[in-house]
Each structure stands twice: as C-alpha cells, then as structure tokens.
Amino acid sequence: MTLKVSHLLTNDMVLLDLENDSREGVIKEMVSFLKQRKKSIKEKDLYERLIQREELGSTAIGEGFAIPHCKVKSVRELSILLGISRKGVDFRSQDNKRSHVFFLVVSPPDNPSVNLQALAAIAHLIRKSKHLVKKIIKAKNINEVLTVIQDEEESLNE
C-alpha cells in the first residue's frame, strides 16, 4: 500500500498563514510551530539541519511548492507539517516562482524508508495534481486544506 499525504497530515500540523517572507524565516517559523506540538524536538538542531539541507540545494521543487526535509535524532517518528504562505516566499526555486505551500518532513535517521515514502507521496501528489497550490491557498481553514488534499489524492486513484 502506498502512503497517502492525507493519512500523514493531521489538522494540528497545518500552519495556515506563514508570516515570514524569507527562506530562513519560514523554516524558523515552521520549526517553532513543530516544537510546540512535538516537545522532544531540539529546535536549534532541527533548524540548523534544515538550513544545511537547503544549502546543498533548494528544496523548492517549483510550481509554488517546497519540501524542506531532514533526518534528526531528536525525532522519534515521522512528522509532516504543512505551511501556507499566501504572499509566497523566494525559496530559490528552479522555476524562479515564489513558494506558497511547504511540506516540512522530519524523520528519525534510523528509519530512512519512511522518510523516502513520505517524500515520494508528497512529490506524487504535487506532480499529478493540477492547480493544487491555488486550491490550498483558497482554502479558508484547516479542514478545507485537508479536504483539498484528500480529494486530490482520491481523484488520482480514479
């Protein structure tokens, strides 16, 4: 069975309105939001790991999406956080478009397959869904965001 983004994402892991407009600011804001929900996370360590990953190459994959991700020891299980920036952020995307939808993926280093499965599920959803960014940005609340993602995934299986 293939992992589905809609099964990995919970309503307490959606950040509707990112306030920062820089790559580092967005990462810091998402890490802080994640720390509030997952107390075991070492905020400074996670932030530094994500920035290191961005320095290797931007995780902005174009079409308004970015998937910042890393493995970190202070995490016991896969965590996925969805952040939304209606104004968009320059995340150094190859298509030079601003990123509006961020899937932050953090996983423990001792289970690399779950990390890859989550990244693959997100990438599949993004690649196959038309107008996903617009639909997510238009969503007025967290339930609408989650419904958009679930509906898009269901339409991919038809």
C-alpha positions in Angstrom: 0.0 0.0 0.0 1.3 3.4 -0.9 1.5 6.1 1.7 -1.0 9.0 1.3 -0.3 12.6 2.3 -3.8 12.8 3.6 -3.1 10.0 6.0 0.2 11.5 7.2 -1.1 15.1 7.8 -3.2 15.9 10.8 -5.2 19.1 11.5 -2.8 20.2 14.3 0.1 20.1 11.8 -1.2 22.7 9.4 0.1 26.3 9.6 -2.5 28.3 7.7 -0.7 31.7 7.5 3.1 31.8 7.5 4.1 35.3 8.4 7.8 35.2 7.3 8.8 36.2 3.8 12.4 34.8 3.8 13.5 31.2 3.4 15.3 31.2 6.8 12.3 32.9 8.4 9.8 30.4 7.1 12.0 27.5 8.2 12.3 29.0 11.7 8.6 29.6 11.9 7.7 26.1 10.9 10.3 24.6 13.3 8.9 26.6 16.2 5.4 25.5 15.3 6.5 21.9 15.2 8.3 22.2 18.5 5.1 23.3 20.2 3.5 20.1 19.1 6.4 17.7 19.4 8.2 18.5 22.7 11.1 16.1 22.1 12.3 18.1 19.1 15.5 20.1 19.6 14.5 23.3 17.9 18.0 24.8 17.2 19.4 21.4 15.9 16.4 20.9 13.6 16.7 24.4 12.2 20.4 24.0 11.6 19.8 20.7 9.8 17.1 22.1 7.6 19.3 25.1 6.6 22.2 22.7 5.9 19.9 20.8 3.6 18.8 23.9 1.8 22.5 24.9 1.3 23.0 21.6 -0.6 20.3 22.6 -3.0 16.9 24.3 -2.6 14.0 22.0 -1.6 11.7 24.3 -3.6 10.5 22.0 -6.4 8.7 24.6 -8.5 5.1 25.4 -9.2 4.8 27.0 -5.8 5.9 24.1 -3.7 8.8 23.4 -1.4 9.6 20.3 0.7 12.1 21.2 3.3 13.2 17.9 4.9 15.9 16.3 7.0 16.5 13.4 9.4 17.2 14.4 13.0 17.9 12.3 16.1 15.6 14.1 18.5 12.6 12.9 16.4 11.1 9.6 17.3 8.6 9.3 14.4 7.9 10.8 11.0 6.4 14.3 11.3 4.9 16.3 8.5 3.9 19.9 8.8 2.1 21.8 6.0 2.8 25.5 6.0 1.0 28.0 3.7 2.2 31.4 2.6 -0.4 33.3 0.6 2.0 36.0 -0.5 4.7 33.5 -1.3 8.4 33.2 -0.4 11.5 33.2 -2.5 12.8 29.7 -1.7 15.3 29.7 -4.6 13.1 27.5 -6.8 14.5 26.5 -10.2 11.5 27.9 -12.0 12.1 31.2 -10.1 8.5 31.2 -8.8 7.7 32.0 -5.2 6.8 29.1 -3.0 3.4 29.1 -1.3 3.0 25.6 0.0 5.6 24.0 2.2 5.6 20.4 3.3 8.1 20.1 6.2 9.2 16.5 6.6 11.2 15.4 9.6 12.1 11.9 10.4 14.4 9.8 12.6 17.7 8.7 11.0 17.2 5.1 11.9 14.2 4.6 9.6 15.2 6.0 6.2 12.5 4.2 4.2 9.6 6.0 6.0 11.3 9.3 5.0 11.6 8.3 1.4 8.0 7.0 1.3 6.7 10.3 2.7 8.7 12.4 0.2 7.6 10.2 -2.6 3.9 10.5 -1.6 4.2 14.3 -1.5 6.1 14.5 -4.8 3.5 12.3 -6.5 0.6 14.4 -5.2 2.3 17.6 -6.4 3.2 16.2 -9.8 -0.1 14.7 -10.6 -2.5 17.4 -9.2 -3.5 20.3 -11.3 -4.0 23.7 -9.5 -3.2 22.2 -6.1 -1.4 25.4 -4.9 -4.4 27.6 -5.9 -6.8 25.2 -4.2 -4.8 25.1 -1.0 -4.3 28.9 -0.9 -8.1 29.5 -1.5 -8.9 27.2 1.5 -10.3 29.3 4.3 -9.5 26.9 7.2 -7.5 23.8 8.1 -10.4 21.4 7.4 -10.7 22.8 3.8 -7.0 22.4 3.3 -7.1 18.7 4.4 -10.2 18.1 2.3 -8.5 19.6 -0.8 -5.5 17.2 -0.3 -7.7 14.2 0.3 -9.9 15.0 -2.7 -6.9 15.4 -4.9 -5.4 12.1 -3.8 -8.7 10.3 -4.4 -9.0 11.8 -7.9 -5.5 10.5 -8.7 -6.7 6.9 -8.0 -9.7 7.1 -10.2 
